[in-house]
Each structure stands twice: as C-alpha cells, then as structure tokens.
C-alpha cells in the first residue's frame, strides 16, 4: 500500500483534483501469446522495473497535467508537454521495448506528438538501448543508472547548521524552484522567473512531496519524492554549486527515505550521484538511455543546409517517416 503523509492528503483536499497516474490499459493476451512483461495491459506487479517505468512517467505526466500542460498516451510511449521551456517537464518515455523494424514508425509518431508544437528542450527516456538518433536531431544526454533501495531507515538528526522545510505553500515552492533551476542548472529557464518551471498547481498532486534545505534562511538544496504504484521515486535532488560537499544532499535523501521507509525506493541517478547513493544502500539495477532535443535550435536551417552540403543527410530537411 502506498504511504501518503498527512500534508499530502491536506493538499489533495484543498487543491484541484490530482491527475490520474499512468497505469495499464484494459486488455487480455490472445490465445497462445507468450508474455514479455511489457504488454500495455500487463499488471504493474509483473515486474519491479515495469512498475518503476510507470511510476517515473507519472512523476512527469501528472504534474504537467495539473499545470495545464498536454499529455499523450500511445501504446509504445507517453508524452508530456507544457509547450514552453520547462526542463524535464517536456518529454517522453518509452513504455515497452521496440523491435528493430518498429523504431522508425514509433519515432515519427513520437516526434509528431512532441516536436510540432511548443518551444524549449525536450527529453526522451528509454529503459533500453536505442539506435543512434543523432541524424534525427537528437543529442545523447547519457546512460544514467537505475538504482534500488529495498527499504528506508529512520531519519538521523539534522545537522544544526541546516534547516529542512517541507514545501507546502507558494513561498517555499518559489525557493524550491529557484534552487532547481540554478542548481542543475536548467539553462533554458535562466534567469529564474517565478512560476515558469513549476507553479502552485503542482502542490495539489497528492503523490508529490518536496523539501528545501536552508542555511541562515537562504535556500541551498532541494529534494522531491513521487509516491505511486507502491514505489517511492526520489526525484529532482540538487544542491547549489557553492554549497556542495557539506552533506545537504545526504540530509535530504535521508529525509525522503525515512518519510517513505516502508516502500522500496527506485530512481535514476547521475553518475556523480551514484557513489553517495550506493553509500546509503542503493543497489545498481541497469542503465537507461536519455536523449535531448531542442524544438527551436538556433541556426537550425543553416545547420541542416550544411549537413546536406556535406552529404550527411538524406534529401529534404526532415528524417524520412514511412506512411
């Protein structure tokens, strides 16, 4: 059973209805079908990684829907889109492995859903290796490791120099937003403008909980958790560069693990965050593949013209998409 704190329940009662988390669709296996575990109708209990895929996707789709964005669910993928620069809140995730012959058509459909409207960078998450997408205009971001911690522990005392506050109002959300944008950083959202990355509507999501760490009233680090489908997904944890190395990240992660200690915790981590996470008991499961693409890159037309002149592109400016 999912663990939801009293503050989350209070926000759910006072705010607009929360978006429905992503889950399986109705359906049955045809006679003689050999299950892969990734059929759209397969229960999420079929596998822990499958459950994480849907939980992690929900951590984007539900907040985006609450903030007035657009979500598109198709059989092999899901798209979430705020239509303007929004960091990771513009993107897509594959929901099942694709066959070799299925990549071209799926990418064409996904790009039509994600790239034809709006501005800003978009991200594509794949739990599996992908073909090289650079010829289609994508840039490889990396292969972040998926880590698992079976259960949490009671929270140790917070150091005297640090104060951790839960985000429950507009003021603390503004501090959370500023540290997120400046700390990662999300360059397309700089300089920080209040409400451009997240706004108060996100507080109505009962599955989301967030914290800010302060030193002498100055926000220096953030953490967030998304709890759905029986998983605790730690998300968006970062410390401002000038305050790194003092332990704020550890404090916030321990707060999150203690808050939802009855649930297994799973998330993607940056390579530089992997050692401290494994030091807290996280175990490596597998690496994912993440691609980025700018929907309105500067000098896009001249870049494409240069590619054609150099013989590195097919005729025409866009990748071929079969009918």
C-alpha positions in Angstrom: 0.0 0.0 0.0 1.3 3.5 -0.9 2.3 5.7 2.1 0.9 9.2 1.8 1.6 11.8 4.5 -1.0 14.0 6.2 0.4 17.1 4.5 -0.1 15.4 1.1 -3.7 14.5 2.0 -4.4 18.1 3.1 -3.1 19.5 -0.2 -5.2 17.0 -2.1 -8.3 18.1 -0.3 -7.7 21.8 -0.8 -6.4 21.8 -4.4 -7.9 20.8 -7.7 -8.3 17.1 -8.4 -4.9 15.4 -9.0 -4.2 14.0 -12.4 -4.5 10.2 -12.6 -1.2 8.4 -12.6 -0.2 6.4 -15.6 -1.2 2.8 -15.5 -2.0 -0.3 -17.6 -4.8 -0.3 -20.1 -7.6 -2.8 -20.5 -6.8 -5.9 -22.5 -6.1 -9.6 -22.5 -3.5 -11.9 -24.0 -4.6 -13.6 -27.2 -4.5 -17.4 -27.2 -1.0 -18.8 -27.4 0.7 -15.5 -26.6 4.0 -15.7 -24.7 4.1 -12.8 -22.3 7.0 -10.4 -22.4 6.0 -8.5 -19.4 5.7 -5.2 -21.4 2.3 -5.6 -22.9 0.2 -2.4 -22.3 -2.4 -4.4 -20.3 0.1 -6.3 -18.2 -0.3 -5.6 -14.4 2.4 -3.5 -13.0 3.0 -6.2 -10.4 4.6 -8.3 -13.3 8.0 -6.7 -12.6 9.6 -4.1 -10.5 11.3 -2.3 -13.4 7.9 -2.2 -15.2 6.4 -0.7 -12.1 9.1 1.9 -12.0 8.7 2.9 -15.6 5.0 3.8 -15.0 5.8 5.4 -11.6 8.6 7.6 -13.1 6.5 8.5 -16.1 3.7 9.5 -13.7 6.1 11.9 -11.9 6.1 13.9 -15.1 2.6 13.4 -16.6 0.6 14.2 -13.5 2.3 17.5 -12.6 2.3 18.6 -16.2 -1.4 17.9 -16.5 -2.1 19.8 -13.3 -0.2 22.8 -14.6 -2.3 22.9 -17.7 0.1 21.0 -20.0 -0.6 18.3 -22.5 -0.2 14.5 -22.2 -0.4 12.0 -25.0 -0.6 8.2 -24.2 0.1 5.8 -27.0 0.8 2.1 -26.9 4.6 2.2 -27.0 5.2 5.6 -25.3 3.8 8.5 -23.3 4.4 12.3 -23.9 4.2 15.2 -21.5 4.5 18.8 -22.7 4.0 22.2 -21.2 4.5 23.8 -24.6 7.3 26.2 -23.5 10.7 25.8 -21.8 10.1 23.7 -18.7 13.2 21.5 -18.2 12.3 17.8 -17.7 8.5 18.7 -17.8 8.7 18.5 -21.6 9.5 14.9 -22.7 8.5 11.4 -23.5 9.2 7.9 -22.2 9.1 4.5 -24.0 6.8 2.1 -22.2 8.0 -1.1 -23.9 10.9 -2.4 -26.0 10.7 -1.7 -29.7 11.6 -4.2 -32.4 14.3 -3.2 -34.9 11.6 -2.5 -37.5 9.4 -0.7 -35.1 11.8 2.2 -34.3 11.3 4.3 -37.4 7.5 4.5 -37.3 7.4 4.9 -33.5 9.9 7.8 -33.6 8.0 9.5 -36.3 4.8 9.3 -34.3 6.6 10.4 -31.1 8.3 13.4 -32.8 4.9 14.4 -34.3 3.4 14.4 -30.8 6.3 16.2 -29.1 8.1 18.4 -31.6 5.5 20.0 -33.8 4.1 22.4 -31.2 5.8 24.5 -28.5 9.3 25.6 -27.7 12.1 24.6 -25.5 14.2 21.4 -25.0 12.6 18.0 -24.7 13.9 14.8 -23.2 13.4 11.2 -24.3 13.8 8.4 -21.7 14.3 4.8 -22.8 14.7 2.0 -20.3 16.6 0.1 -23.1 19.4 0.8 -25.6 18.3 2.8 -28.6 19.5 3.3 -32.2 21.7 6.3 -32.8 19.2 9.2 -33.1 21.7 12.0 -33.9 20.7 12.0 -37.6 17.2 12.9 -36.4 18.4 15.9 -34.5 18.7 14.3 -31.0 21.7 14.7 -28.7 22.7 11.9 -26.4 22.5 13.0 -22.8 23.8 9.8 -21.3 23.1 6.5 -19.7 22.0 7.2 -16.1 21.9 4.2 -13.7 18.7 3.0 -12.2 19.2 2.3 -8.5 17.1 0.5 -6.0 16.9 0.6 -2.2 14.5 -2.0 -0.8 13.5 -0.1 2.3 14.3 3.1 4.1 15.6 3.8 7.7 14.6 6.1 10.5 15.9 9.6 9.9 19.1 10.6 11.7 19.2 14.1 13.4 19.6 17.0 11.0 22.8 18.9 11.4 22.5 22.1 13.5 23.7 24.3 10.6 20.9 23.1 8.2 17.2 23.5 8.4 14.9 21.4 6.2 11.3 22.6 5.5 8.6 20.8 3.5 7.2 22.6 0.5 3.5 23.4 1.2 3.0 27.0 0.1 3.9 29.5 -2.6 6.9 30.9 -0.8 8.6 27.6 -0.2 7.8 26.5 -3.7 9.5 29.6 -5.1 12.6 28.7 -3.1 12.4 25.1 -4.4 12.0 26.3 -8.0 15.0 28.7 -7.8 17.4 26.1 -6.4 16.2 23.6 -9.0 16.8 25.9 -12.0 20.1 27.3 -10.7 21.4 24.1 -9.3 21.0 21.6 -12.1 21.1 24.0 -14.0 18.2 24.3 -16.5 19.8 26.9 -18.7 16.7 27.5 -20.8 14.9 28.7 -17.7 17.6 31.1 -16.5 17.3 33.8 -15.3 14.7 32.4 -12.9 11.2 33.7 -13.4 8.7 32.7 -10.7 6.2 30.1 -11.9 8.0 29.3 -15.2 9.3 25.9 -14.1 6.6 25.0 -11.6 3.6 26.8 -10.1 1.3 26.4 -7.2 -1.0 24.0 -9.1 1.6 21.3 -8.6 1.0 21.3 -4.9 -2.4 19.7 -5.5 -0.7 16.4 -6.5 -1.1 14.1 -3.5 1.7 11.8 -4.8 4.3 14.6 -4.7 6.2 15.8 -1.7 9.2 18.3 -1.8 11.6 19.8 0.6 14.0 22.8 0.8 17.2 22.9 2.9 18.2 26.3 4.3 21.3 27.8 5.8 20.6 31.1 7.7 17.2 31.4 5.8 18.9 31.0 2.4 17.7 28.0 0.3 20.7 25.9 -0.8 19.4 22.5 -1.7 16.1 20.7 -2.7 14.7 17.2 -2.9 11.4 15.8 -4.0 9.7 12.4 -3.9 6.9 10.9 -6.0 5.0 8.0 -4.4 2.8 5.9 -6.6 2.2 2.3 -7.6 3.8 1.1 -4.3 7.1 2.8 -5.1 9.0 5.8 -3.7 10.7 7.6 -6.6 13.2 10.2 -5.3 13.3 13.0 -8.0 14.9 16.4 -8.5 17.5 16.4 -5.8 20.2 19.1 -6.2 22.4 21.4 -4.1 23.6 24.9 -5.3 27.3 24.6 -6.5 28.8 26.8 -3.8 27.2 24.7 -1.1 28.1 21.2 -2.3 30.3 18.8 -0.3 28.8 19.7 3.1 26.2 17.0 3.3 22.9 18.7 2.3 22.2 16.2 -0.4 22.6 13.3 2.1 20.4 15.0 4.6 17.6 15.5 2.1 17.9 12.0 0.7 17.7 10.5 4.2 14.7 12.7 4.9 13.0 11.2 1.8 13.9 7.7 2.6 12.7 8.0 6.2 9.4 9.6 5.2 8.6 6.7 2.9 10.7 4.0 4.7 8.0 1.3 4.3 8.4 1.4 0.4 11.2 0.4 -1.9 12.9 3.5 -3.4 13.9 3.5 -7.1 15.2 6.3 -9.3 17.6 7.3 -12.0 20.8 9.0 -10.7 23.6 11.0 -12.4 26.9 9.2 -12.4 28.3 11.7 -9.9 25.4 10.9 -7.5 25.8 7.2 -7.8 28.6 6.7 -5.2 26.8 8.6 -2.4 23.6 6.9 -3.2 25.2 3.5 -3.1 26.8 4.6 0.2 23.2 4.9 1.5 22.3 1.4 0.5 21.1 1.8 -3.1 21.8 -1.1 -5.5 22.5 -0.8 -9.2 19.9 -2.4 -11.5 20.6 -1.2 -15.1 21.4 1.8 -17.2 18.8 3.7 -19.2 19.3 5.8 -22.3 18.4 9.5 -22.4 18.3 11.8 -25.4 17.7 15.6 -25.7 16.4 17.8 -28.5 15.8 21.5 -28.8 12.5 22.3 -30.5 13.7 25.6 -31.7 17.5 25.4 -32.1 19.4 28.5 -33.2 20.7 28.3 -36.8 18.7 25.1 -37.4 18.1 25.9 -41.0 21.8 26.7 -41.7 22.9 23.6 -39.8 20.6 21.4 -41.9 21.8 23.0 -45.1 25.4 22.4 -44.0 24.7 18.7 -43.4 23.1 18.3 -46.8 26.0 20.1 -48.5 28.4 17.7 -46.7 26.5 14.7 -47.9 25.5 13.6 -44.4 21.7 13.9 -44.8 19.1 12.5 -47.0 17.4 14.8 -49.4 14.9 17.1 -47.7 15.3 18.7 -44.3 13.4 16.2 -42.1 14.0 12.5 -41.3 12.1 10.1 -43.5 8.9 8.8 -41.9 7.1 6.0 -43.6 3.4 6.5 -44.2 
